Amino acid sequence: MDEEAAVAEARRRWGRRGAVSIADQWRQARCLVGELCEGPRFRVCGRGATWEAAFLDADARLLNASRRRSDGHRGRSA
């Protein structure tokens, strides 16, 4: 997936606020996907070495968050 396809996927997932970014400070997880918030803020929803990995991370974070809400405990469920 190239950057243009990643932007399209981010917009599909998060609407017109969907965006991508590259973080130079993390070599292993430079590709960031998420949404633009008020002002110049970017909410990271997923991070990975490739765009595909970043979107998979976003899916995993969403799944883990839904598990936390359903069982009432913080952190990963056993």
TATACOR-V203044 format. One record per residue. N is the residue number from 0. PSI is psi as a letter, one per 40 degrees, with the letter a starting at -180 (none if undefined). Layout:
# TATACOR-V203044
[[N & PSI] [N & PSI]]
This chain:
# TATACOR-V203044
[[0 & h] [1 & i] [2 & d] [3 & d] [4 & d] [5 & d] [6 & d] [7 & d] [8 & d] [9 & d] [10 & d] [11 & d] [12 & d] [13 & e] [14 & a] [15 & e] [16 & e] [17 & h] [18 & i] [19 & i] [20 & i] [21 & h] [22 & h] [23 & d] [24 & e] [25 & h] [26 & d] [27 & e] [28 & g] [29 & d] [30 & h] [31 & h] [32 & i] [33 & a] [34 & i] [35 & h] [36 & a] [37 & i] [38 & a] [39 & f] [40 & i] [41 & h] [42 & h] [43 & h] [44 & d] [45 & i] [46 & i] [47 & i] [48 & d] [49 & i] [50 & d] [51 & d] [52 & d] [53 & d] [54 & d] [55 & d] [56 & d] [57 & d] [58 & d] [59 & d] [60 & d] [61 & d] [62 & d] [63 & d] [64 & d] [65 & d] [66 & d] [67 & d] [68 & d] [69 & d] [70 & e] [71 & e] [72 & i] [73 & i] [74 & a] [75 & i] [76 & i] [77 & none]]
